[in-house]
Amino acid sequence: MATQPKARVHQQLDPFVTAYEWVALLANEDGEWVALGAYSDKSVHVYSTFGGATVTLEGSSEDMPSATNAVSLTDPTQTLISFTAKGMKQVLENPLYFRPKVTGGDGTTSLTVRLVCRV
C-alpha cells in the first residue's frame, strides 16, 4: 500500500483551531501519520471522488514510524469512522497519531480528508 506524504496544515483558523488535510488520496493508499495528540477535539471531513473506495480513520499511540497496532477510530456513538460517500464525523478517541486509510477504489479515486482540530 502506498503512503501519501504527511498532511499539510491547510489553515490556521485561530490560535485554537487548525485544519490538516491529505489531498488526492488514491485507491488503496493511506496518509502519512501526523501527531495531533495535543488537540482534544477533532472532526473529519471526507470528500471528492470515491470510485468505490472506503475511507477510515486510524489512530495509534505507539512510537513512530511503525504503528503496527493501529486501530480504527470511532465517533461519539462508538461507531467506526468509515466513509463510502462524502461526509463528516466527530472523532471520539485522542491518540497521539492519526492517518486516513483508503481501501478499494478504482482509477477515478481521488479523495481529500480534512481533519479540523481544536485545543
C-alpha positions in Angstrom: 0.0 0.0 0.0 1.3 3.4 -0.9 1.7 6.2 1.6 0.9 9.8 0.8 3.2 12.4 2.3 2.3 14.0 5.6 -0.8 16.1 5.9 -0.2 19.8 5.5 -1.6 22.5 7.7 -4.4 23.7 5.5 -5.5 26.6 7.6 -4.8 28.1 11.0 -8.3 29.3 11.7 -7.4 31.0 15.1 -5.0 30.3 17.9 -7.1 27.3 19.0 -8.3 25.7 15.7 -6.2 24.2 12.9 -7.2 22.2 9.8 -4.9 19.5 8.5 -5.5 17.7 5.2 -4.4 14.9 2.9 -5.2 15.6 -0.7 -5.6 13.3 -3.8 -5.6 10.1 -1.8 -5.8 7.3 -4.4 -7.2 3.7 -4.3 -5.6 1.6 -1.6 -3.5 4.5 -0.3 -3.0 5.8 3.3 -2.0 9.1 4.5 1.3 9.5 6.4 0.9 9.7 10.2 0.6 13.1 11.8 0.9 13.9 15.5 -2.2 15.6 16.8 -2.5 14.4 20.4 -2.3 18.0 21.7 -5.8 18.7 20.1 -8.6 17.3 22.3 -11.5 17.9 19.8 -11.4 16.7 16.2 -13.8 16.2 13.3 -13.0 14.6 10.0 -14.5 15.6 6.6 -14.0 13.3 3.6 -15.0 14.4 0.0 -14.2 14.2 -3.7 -14.3 11.2 -6.0 -14.7 7.8 -4.2 -14.7 5.5 -7.2 -15.9 2.6 -4.9 -13.4 3.3 -2.1 -13.9 3.3 1.6 -12.1 5.7 3.9 -11.4 5.0 7.5 -9.5 7.0 10.2 -6.8 5.2 12.1 -5.0 6.1 15.3 -2.0 5.0 17.3 -0.2 6.0 20.4 2.8 3.8 19.5 6.3 5.1 18.8 6.6 6.2 15.2 7.3 5.5 12.4 6.0 1.9 12.8 2.5 1.8 14.1 1.9 -1.9 13.7 -1.0 -1.9 16.2 -3.0 1.0 14.7 -6.7 0.9 15.4 -9.8 2.2 13.5 -11.2 5.2 15.4 -14.9 5.8 16.3 -17.4 8.6 16.5 -19.1 9.6 19.8 -21.7 6.8 19.3 -18.7 4.3 19.2 -19.4 3.5 15.6 -16.3 3.0 13.4 -15.5 6.1 11.3 -16.0 4.9 7.7 -17.0 6.8 4.6 -18.1 5.5 1.2 -19.5 8.9 0.2 -18.8 12.4 1.3 -19.4 13.1 4.9 -18.3 14.5 8.3 -17.9 12.9 11.7 -16.6 13.8 15.1 -13.7 11.7 16.5 -14.1 10.1 19.9 -10.6 9.0 20.7 -7.5 11.1 21.1 -4.4 9.0 20.3 -1.1 10.6 19.6 -1.1 10.0 15.8 -3.7 10.0 13.1 -4.0 9.0 9.5 -6.7 8.2 6.9 -6.7 4.9 5.1 -8.3 4.2 1.7 -9.4 0.7 0.9 -10.5 -0.3 -2.5 -11.4 2.2 -5.2 -10.6 2.4 -8.9 -8.7 4.7 -11.3 -11.0 7.6 -10.6 -10.5 7.5 -6.8 -9.1 10.9 -5.6 -10.1 11.9 -2.1 -9.5 14.7 0.3 -9.5 14.1 4.0 -9.6 17.2 6.2 -9.2 16.9 10.0 -10.2 20.0 11.9 -8.6 20.1 15.4 -9.3 22.3 18.4 -7.3 22.7 21.6 
